Every structure is written in C-alpha cells, then in structure tokens.
Amino acid sequence: MSETALAPLPATPEPVRIGIVSISDRASSGVYQDKGLPALQSWLSEALHNPIEFVPRLIPDERPLIAQTLRELVDETGCHLVLTTGGTGPALRDVTPEATLDVADKEMPGFGEQMRQISLRFVPTAILSRQVAVIRGQALIINLPGQPKAIAETLEGLRDAEGQSVVPGIFAAVPYCLDLIGAPYLETREAKCKAFRPKTAIRQRA
C-alpha cells in the first residue's frame, strides 16, 4: 500500500453491484424452491451499509453455463463481488469449483480453507466441500455452501453465548480484498460483520 493519504469517503456509502448465483439442477427446473438466493440477499443486506444492486441468477449444474454466467456478471454486468451457492461437493454433477477456476485470473485459497474450518465445527463431512474463491479483473468470486444456515455461518463466523467472535467469518476479509483490486469501498455493520482493514487502508469521511 502506498503511504499517500487515502481519498476521503463520499458523504454516503458508494453503491455496489453484487452477483448472486444459485446453482442447482432441481431448483432451476422447478422441482423445489430455491433458498440460496434469498439467503444471500438477506445476509448481505443486513451486513452492508452500501446500497446494493443485486444481480441474481438461478442455473443448473452445467460447467460451461456456470463459467459463462460468471464471465457475464463480471465482464458485462460490472459486478465487483459475485457469490455462488451450491454445487461444491464431490457428487458427479458438482462442478461449481471447476467452472469458477475456468474464469480465474488468480486463485484465493484462504477463503475455501476458512470456510471448511468453520463448517468442521458442525459436521465432519465439511472436508468434502470444495469451495474456491478467485479474482477476475476487479471482481472477487466466492463459492459458498448450499444451505442457508451454512451460508450465514461461513460469511459471519461463529460467536459465543456473549456474542464474542470465536471463529472469524470469511466476509471480514472481503472489503479489504476488494480495496486491493480497485473495487468499491464496502462498509459493514459491525454488529453483523466487522470488516478488517490495516489502519493505513481505513478511509474517513471528509
């Protein structure tokens, strides 16, 4: 980071466009109601002060289609953050990680490692999850678990009975990652998720 003084924040949080993608053969064909998109939208709306424009997609487990959707959301729609849910297990139709890596400029393995650490607190089968995170251009793409409860746990982390953080969630690192790739400055609600930035990266309002 440069030691040059950071530009002050605007009077109100800047808007951000976020892609949310639920990947499921059955939900996309209407066999059952999708729960991934509402879970993502609800958590992000509670966690961020920024005005959010959500760009939702509900698609089947098809690797070329998933990759095409991610490219479209970043390259054409201008999303700086894309969160996917579903398709990250070992089943034959689970190809979300492969499709995500197909569109990557850089892989960010720490996100997947931390998600598995959180989920292992609950189920030993968390070691079967294969979520990845990547950077494409000025966007961060993260694969999340398929269940709403697990989505919230991995994003927010775990707290004790007094509300103190026990295991940090992955979203605490997302705003600074976006800073580093030139995306909008995300401002979180600390009661939901406290973003971590080095002191030199924290911007103040004029």
C-alpha positions in Angstrom: 0.0 0.0 0.0 1.2 3.5 -0.8 1.7 5.9 2.1 -0.1 8.6 0.2 -3.2 9.8 2.1 -6.3 7.9 1.0 -9.1 9.8 -0.6 -11.9 10.6 1.8 -15.1 8.7 1.7 -18.1 10.3 0.0 -20.9 11.6 2.2 -22.8 8.3 1.8 -21.6 4.8 1.2 -21.0 4.2 -2.5 -23.3 1.7 -4.3 -22.1 -1.8 -5.2 -23.3 -4.3 -7.7 -23.2 -7.9 -6.4 -23.9 -11.0 -8.4 -25.6 -13.8 -6.5 -25.8 -17.2 -8.3 -27.7 -20.3 -7.1 -26.5 -23.5 -8.8 -28.9 -26.4 -8.7 -30.4 -28.8 -11.2 -33.6 -29.3 -9.2 -34.2 -25.7 -8.1 -33.5 -24.3 -11.6 -36.0 -26.8 -13.1 -38.7 -26.0 -10.5 -38.6 -29.3 -8.6 -38.2 -27.3 -5.4 -38.0 -23.7 -4.3 -34.6 -22.1 -4.4 -33.4 -21.0 -0.9 -29.9 -19.9 -1.8 -30.7 -16.5 -3.5 -32.9 -15.3 -0.7 -30.3 -16.3 1.9 -27.5 -14.5 0.1 -29.6 -11.4 -0.4 -30.8 -11.3 3.2 -27.4 -11.7 4.7 -25.7 -9.1 2.5 -28.5 -6.6 3.0 -28.0 -6.9 6.8 -24.2 -6.8 6.7 -23.6 -3.8 4.4 -24.3 -0.1 4.7 -23.7 0.3 0.9 -26.7 0.5 -1.4 -26.7 -2.9 -3.2 -27.9 -3.7 -6.7 -28.3 -7.5 -6.7 -28.0 -9.4 -10.0 -29.5 -12.8 -9.3 -29.1 -16.0 -11.4 -30.6 -19.5 -10.9 -28.9 -22.0 -13.1 -28.3 -25.8 -13.4 -25.1 -27.7 -12.6 -23.6 -27.2 -16.1 -19.9 -26.2 -16.1 -19.9 -24.2 -19.3 -23.1 -22.4 -18.2 -21.7 -21.6 -14.8 -18.5 -20.2 -16.3 -20.4 -18.2 -18.9 -22.6 -16.7 -16.1 -19.7 -15.7 -14.0 -18.0 -14.0 -17.0 -21.2 -12.2 -17.8 -21.7 -10.9 -14.3 -18.1 -9.6 -14.1 -17.3 -8.5 -17.6 -20.7 -7.3 -18.9 -22.8 -6.5 -15.9 -20.0 -5.0 -13.9 -20.3 -6.9 -10.6 -17.4 -6.4 -8.3 -18.4 -9.2 -6.0 -20.1 -12.5 -7.1 -21.2 -15.1 -4.5 -22.3 -18.6 -5.7 -24.1 -21.2 -3.7 -24.4 -24.9 -4.5 -22.5 -27.5 -6.5 -19.3 -27.7 -4.4 -19.4 -31.3 -3.1 -18.0 -34.5 -4.6 -21.1 -35.6 -6.5 -20.7 -36.1 -10.2 -22.8 -33.1 -11.0 -21.0 -30.8 -8.6 -18.8 -28.7 -10.9 -19.0 -25.2 -9.5 -15.4 -25.0 -8.3 -14.1 -26.2 -11.7 -16.2 -23.6 -13.5 -15.1 -20.9 -11.2 -11.4 -21.8 -11.8 -12.1 -21.7 -15.5 -12.7 -17.9 -15.3 -10.0 -17.1 -12.7 -7.1 -14.6 -13.1 -5.9 -15.5 -9.6 -7.0 -18.1 -7.0 -7.5 -17.0 -3.4 -7.3 -20.3 -1.5 -7.6 -18.8 2.0 -11.4 -18.3 1.6 -12.1 -22.0 1.0 -9.7 -23.1 3.8 -11.5 -20.9 6.3 -15.0 -22.0 5.2 -14.1 -25.6 5.8 -12.6 -24.7 9.2 -15.9 -23.1 10.2 -18.1 -25.9 8.9 -15.9 -28.6 10.6 -17.1 -27.2 13.9 -20.5 -28.7 13.0 -20.0 -31.7 10.7 -17.1 -33.9 9.8 -18.3 -34.1 6.2 -17.1 -30.5 5.8 -13.9 -31.9 4.5 -15.9 -33.0 1.4 -16.6 -29.4 0.4 -14.6 -27.9 -2.4 -15.4 -24.2 -2.3 -12.9 -21.9 -4.1 -12.5 -18.2 -4.4 -10.9 -16.3 -7.3 -10.2 -12.9 -8.7 -11.3 -12.0 -12.2 -10.4 -8.5 -13.2 -11.6 -6.2 -10.5 -14.1 -8.7 -9.1 -13.9 -11.3 -6.3 -15.9 -14.5 -6.9 -16.5 -16.8 -3.9 -18.2 -20.2 -3.8 -20.4 -20.7 -0.7 -22.1 -23.8 0.7 -25.6 -24.7 -0.4 -27.6 -24.5 2.8 -28.8 -21.1 4.1 -27.5 -21.9 7.6 -24.1 -22.8 6.4 -24.0 -19.7 4.1 -24.6 -17.4 7.2 -22.1 -19.3 9.3 -19.3 -19.1 6.7 -19.9 -15.5 5.9 -20.4 -14.3 9.5 -18.3 -16.7 11.6 -19.1 -18.1 14.9 -19.9 -16.3 18.2 -20.1 -17.5 21.8 -23.1 -17.0 24.2 -21.9 -13.5 24.9 -21.8 -12.6 21.2 -18.0 -12.5 21.0 -16.3 -13.8 17.9 -14.9 -17.3 18.2 -14.1 -18.0 14.6 -13.9 -15.2 12.1 -16.2 -15.5 9.1 -14.8 -15.0 5.6 -16.6 -11.8 4.8 -14.4 -9.9 7.3 -11.7 -10.1 4.7 -13.8 -9.3 1.6 -13.8 -5.5 1.8 -10.1 -5.2 2.0 -9.6 -7.7 -0.8 -11.9 -5.5 -2.9 -9.9 -2.4 -2.0 -6.8 -4.0 -3.3 -8.3 -4.8 -6.7 -9.9 -1.4 -7.2 -13.5 -2.2 -6.4 -15.9 -0.1 -4.4 -15.2 0.5 -0.7 -17.5 -1.7 1.3 -18.7 -0.5 4.7 -20.1 -3.2 7.0 -22.4 -3.1 10.0 -20.2 -4.3 12.9 -23.0 -6.0 14.8 -23.3 -8.4 11.8 -19.7 -8.5 10.5 -16.8 -6.3 11.3 -14.5 -5.8 8.3 -10.8 -5.9 8.9 -8.5 -3.4 7.2 -5.0 -2.3 8.1 -5.1 1.1 9.7 -3.4 2.6 6.6 -6.3 1.3 4.5 -9.2 2.8 6.5 -10.8 5.8 4.8 -12.6 8.5 6.7 -15.4 10.8 5.7 -14.4 14.4 4.9 
